[in-house]
Each structure stands twice: as C-alpha cells, then as structure tokens.
Amino acid sequence: MRLAIIGAGSMAGEHAKHFGRLPGVEVVAVCDMDGDRARAFAERHAIPEAYTELSAMLARDDIQAVSNATPDGVHKVTSLAAIAAGKHILCEKPLATNEADAREMAAAAQEAGVINMVNLSYRDAPAIQHARELVASGALGRVMHVDASYRQSWLVSHAWGRWDQDSQWLWRLSEGHGSKGVLGDVGVHILDFASFPVGDITKVNCRLKCFDKAPGNRIDDYVLDANDSALMQVEFAGGALGTVQATRWATGHHNALTLSVHGDRGALHIDLDSARDKLQVCLGADVHPARWTTLKAPATPSIYQRFVDSIASGHNDLPDFARGAALQKVLDACFLSHAEDRSQALVGGEVAEPVTA
C-alpha cells in the first residue's frame, strides 16, 4: 500500500515513523505549504517525493491512502480534498473545529466509501482496551463515578522545548492560528479516554481559562488567547457522573493520562505514566477491604496498523469520523457551557448573582 502524508510538522513525523515500520506500507509522498520544510521532512524520513500543492499529490493514482497531520483549522479542507480524490484517510484529532464541519467530513467519507479513522492514539494503550472489556463484562457492576485527567506541563517545563520561541507550540495557544486551546488539542483525547470504556457523554458543564503568560498575552503575531486549562463535569448515558480535566500547567507531569472508574461492584484505575499495559483493579473480595491488584493487559495493535488492516479488509475499524464528530459535539457543548457560565460567585460568604460571560 502506498501512503502520503499531509503536513510536515512534528506530529507528521510520528505518522511517518509509525507507518514506516509497518510491513507492506510505503510512504511515498509528503505535502506541506512550506516547500523547504516539506523537502527537509522527505529527506529526514526517506520519502521519495515532496509537494507544496495538495491537488498535485492527490492526483496520483498510485497513492491509496493519506495521513492528515495538518493543524486543526485545516483538517476539514484537506480531508475533504483527499476524500474527493478517493483516498482512504487517517486524520489527526480533533477531526474539525466544530461539530457541523466534523459531520460534513463524516458524511463525505461514508458517501465516498473510503476507510476513515481519527488518530485518537491513546486507544493504542492495552490498558484502556482491557478497561472497556471489564466494564462491558459487568465486572464493575453499575458505573457510578468517573475521574479522568490529562496533565501536561510544557508551559512550565522546557522538556518539550521552548513554547515561547517555537511556532509548533505558539500556534496551539492562539485562536487566530486555528487553535481551540487545550480543550480542543488534548481535551478531545481525555474525553474519548473517559467515554470509550464507560459510554457516551450526554451532559456537560465546563469551565475554561486562559492564564496570562506573556506581556500583553502576545508573542510576535501570536495572540495567546486560547484556553490552557479546562475543567468538565459530565454525565454518561448510563447515569454515572464524572469529572474530566485537561491542563498545560501540570508542573511535575510531562504528558500524563489517568482514569478511574468506580462501580457498585468494583473499580479500576489507569495511569499511563506508570504503564500503558497495566491497570489496577479492586474487584470481588477486595472491595470491602479496598485492596487493589495489578493486571497486565494483552497487547493490542496500534491505530496505524488498524488503519492499514481496515483498508485491506474493507471493514472500517474505530474510531472513525463519526466518532470524531460525536466527540466534537461534546467539545462544542463545552465551549457553549463556558460561554453561558452559571457559576455562583461567593462574596463575603454570601452567594452573589450568577457570573455571566
């Protein structure tokens, strides 16, 4: 199978690396508006051709699939072009910047009959796959409460590079550069991580905040106005309540995802910083003394492998564009909830009038 990559940024490098390791897959082209970056990317990853015009790359009949690693704001236009050219497509998350665009993309992919998947890469962790099986089997009983968090620290740590000097980080802090903030960037991951084993989110209340981080909250032409912390209260289809959070300010954590699921017969906990293939459980006789044991989850294929396998079999694996659109609906509801803030401000011990956005 011959595959092309749209975009030549850091995430595109991950796509090139993972697809390059798969037997039977050849990455034959890359396209980026910046010609120098596209050519340097092609040389670095031993890709034969570099393009600056997407239409020219998509016109090649020998390319069966594309991997879309462009910034969030151009996912729609680039994905629709690939779909119109009849290419199977794996798109970075979030699928779009609003539900309407995501639904349009999902409908186009379905009508064209192309394999379509969203790179919700933390589903690759065997622990979350095993957690889904445990919940589905009834091992935890009725799920009552869920806690999920995604903690990053690149606004306080240089381990990732200098966010205040590097465009790959600055654009993620600027709405004018297509960013939907931490909520759109990694909030989509943790919302999927929480709901994949538990079930759909049916209600959400959200609080977003953009902290001051530079003089005038501006660096060069980047206005730093995108949210960098998000707190969500959610309800799941089965009735469970949950808290979901995402932040760039988690000092002491480079890239940490955790999930706790509590049912009336048992519980589980995942910490991907500790291990991707292990989870802690409190089940059966361990419930009353609150004892936890560690389970090792069986290996699962990566989304890159599952995308390739889907093309070979003709059976569209998950998460597909429809799932991406469903998550975008939750994200849109989060932004609306924040805009229509009903927080109660406490003034001198008394409840003040509701705060309005």
N, C-alpha and C positions, 0 to 999 in steps of 0.2 A: 504494500500500500504506500502510495506517495502522498505526503502531507506537507502543507505550507503553514507558516506562522505569520499572523498579522500582528505587527508591533515588534519592537526590538529593545524593549526595556528590561528591567531586572526580572520581572515575572515571566517574560517571554523566554529568558534564559533557562528558567526552571522547566518550561514546557519542552524546550529543545533538548535539555538533559534527559528528561524522563522518556520522551518519545524516542530519543536516540538509543536508548537502552533496550527497546523492545524488538524482538526478532520479527522480521518481515515488514518493518516500518522504515521508510526512508524519508527523512526531512529534506526536501529538495529546493525550498524557496522561503524567503522571508521578505516582508514588505513593511516599510516604515517611511513616513513623510520626510524624515531626515536621512538623506542619502548616505552621508558619511557614517551615521550610526548603523544603518542597515548593512552597509558593506563590512563594517567592523564586526558586527554581530555574525554575519555569514562566515567571515574568516575565523572567528573565535570558535564557532560551532561546526566548522567544516560543512557548511551549507553551500551548494553549488551556485545558486542564483540569488541576487538581491534586487528588489524592486522599490520604486518610490510611487508607482501608480498601481493601486489595488486592482483596478479593472484589468490591467495587463496580466497580472499574476493569476487572477481568477479565470482568465480566458484560456488558460492551459488545460487541455482535455486530459492530460496525464496526471493531474492533481485530483485526487478523490476526496480529500478532506482538508479542513483548515482548523487551526487552533488560534482562537482570538484572544490575544493578550494585550489589547489596547486599553487606554484609560476608560473609566466608567462612562464618561459622557459620549463616547463614540462607539460604544458596543452596538447600539441599535443600527446605525447606518452601515457599519462594516459587516455586521452579522447578516442583515437583510441582503446586502450585496452578495455575500457568499452563498446564502440560501437561494437567491435568484439564479446563481450560476450552477446550482445543483450540487453544491459541496456539502458533505457531512460536516458538522461543526461542534467543536467543544469551545464554549465561551467562558471567559473569566467571570467571576462573581463581582458585584451583583449583576444580574442579567441586564438590567437597564437602570434608569434613574427614576422611573415611576411605573406604576402598575400598567397603565394604558400602553406604554411602549413595550413592556415585557409581554403583555397579552398579544400584541400585534406580532412580535417576534415568534412567540409560540405557535400562533395560528399559521404564520407563513411557513414555518418548519414542518408543521403537520401536513399542510396542503402540498408542499413540495415533496414530501415523503423522504426527507433526509434524516439521518440519525442526528439527534440534538441533545447535548448534555451541558450542564453548568458545572464549573470546577469548584464545587464545594469540597475541597480537598481533605478536610478533617474527617469525612466519612471513610477515608482510607484507613483510619486507625481501627485495628481489630477490636479494641475495647468498646467503641461505640456500636459496632455491628453486633457484638455479643450482648451489649446492654439492651438493644432493641429486641433481640431474641428472648431475653429474660423477661422483659415487660410483656411481650406478646404471649409468652407461655403462662402468664399469671403467677409467676414465682413471687412477685412483689405484692400480689393482691391488687386492690384498687389503689391507683396512684393518687396521692393526696397533695403532695408538695414537691416542688422542683426548685433547685437553685442552680444557676449557670452563670459563668463569668468568663470573659476574655480580657486578660490583662496584658498590656504592652507598656513599655517604658521608654520608647525612643524619643520622647520629649524631654526626658531627664537623663538618659544614658547615651553615651557615644558608641555603644556596642554595635549599633546598626549603621553608624556613620553620623555625620553632622546634619541634622534635619534643617538647620537654619542656613545651610550653604548648598544643599543638594536638591536639584529640581525634583528628583524622584520622591522626596518626602514633602517638599514645599507644596506641590500641587495637591497633595492629599489634605492640606489644611486650608484650601482656598475654594470657595464655592464657584468663583469666577473661572476657575480652571477645571470645572466639572466634578469637583468632589462633593459627596454627600456626607463627609465627615467620618468619624469613627463608626457611626451607626451604619452608614452605607458600606464602608470598607470592610470592617470585621464584625460589625453587629449582625450582618447577614449570616456570617459563619456561626455565631453563637446562637442565633435564633434557630438555625437549622439543627445545630448540635443538640439543642434542648428539645426540639419538637420531633426530630427523627425517631427517637425511641418512644416518646410519650404520646404523640398525636398532635393534630393541628392546633394552632393557637387561634382562639375565637374572640378574645377580648384583650386589649392592651391599653395601658396608661403609661406615658413616657415623659421623662424629664431629660432635656439635653442642655449641655453647657459648653461654651467656648471660652476658655480662660485666656486672659491677657498673656502674651508670650514674647512680644517684641514691641519696641516703641511705635505707638500708633497702630499696633497689630498689623504691621505691613513690613515685608522684606522685598525690595525691588518692586516688581509688578505683581507680587503675590499678596493679596489682601487675606489675612489669616482669620477668616470668619466662619470656617466650618467647625461643627461641633467636635470636641475631642474627649467628651465623657457622656455616656448615656446610661440611664437607669430605667428599667422597664418592670412594671408589674403586669403579669399576664394570667390569662385563664385558658386552660386547654379544653378540647372538645369533651373529654371525659369528666370535666369538672374540677380537676386539680388546679390549684393556684401555684404561681411561681414568680421568682424574681430573676431577671436577666440583666446583666451589666456588661459594658464594654468601655475601656478607657485607654488612653495613651499615657497616663500619668502613674502607672502602677510601678513605682520605684521598687526594685528588687525582683522584678519579673521581666524577662525578655519577651516571651511570647507564650503565655500560659492560659490554657483552657481547662476549666474544671466543670463537672456536672455532678449534682447529687439528686437522686430520685428516691422519694420516700413513699412507700405504700403502706397499707394497713396490715400486710403480712411480711414485709421485708423492705430492704433498701439497697441501693448501690451507689458507689462513688467512683468517678473517673478523674484522674489528674494526669493530663498528657505530658506535663513536665517530668513526672516521675517515670511513666512508661506508656507507650502507645498500645501495648498489647496486654495490659493488666488492668484489672478493676477490683475494687474492694466490694464485698457484699456482706450483708447482715440478713441471714435467712433462717427460717425454721427454728431450731432450738436455740440459736444465737440471738433471737430477737429480744427475749426478756433480759438476759444479762448484757445486752448491747455489745456483743462480740463481733468483730469484723475479721473476715478472712480474705485472702487474695486469690483471685482466679486469673489464669492465663488464658487469653482468648486465642482461638486459632487464627492463622494468617488469612488475610483477605487481599484480593488483587487491588491495585491502585485504580483510580478513575481513568488514568491514561490507558491502562490495559483494558478496562471495561469498555471504554470508548471504541478501541480497536476491535474488541470482540463483538461489540454491537454491530459494527459495520460488516464484519464477516458473517454474522448470523442473521442480520436483518431485524433483530429484536432490540428495541430501544431500551437500554438499561436506565436506571435512575442515578442521580437526579437529572431530570430532563428540563426543557424550557418551561413546561407547565409548572414544575416545582419552583423554578426561579421566579415565575410570575406570582405564584402563591406567596412566596416569601416577600416579594416586592409589595404585595398588598399589605402585609404586616408592617413593613418599613414605612409605607405611605401613611398608615394609621398612626405610627409613632410620631411622625412629623406633625400630623394634624393634632394629635393629642397634646404635643408640646405647645403648638401654636394657640390652642384653646385651653391654656393652663387653668386648672381649677384648684391649684394649691391654696392651702389656708395659711396665711402668714400670721405668726404669733407675735403680738406686740404687747409688751408689758404683762405677759401671762394671759392676755385676752385674745380671742380669735378675731382677727381683723377681716375686712372684706376680702373676697377671693382676689388673688392676683390675676391680672389679665395680661396677655402677651402684648 
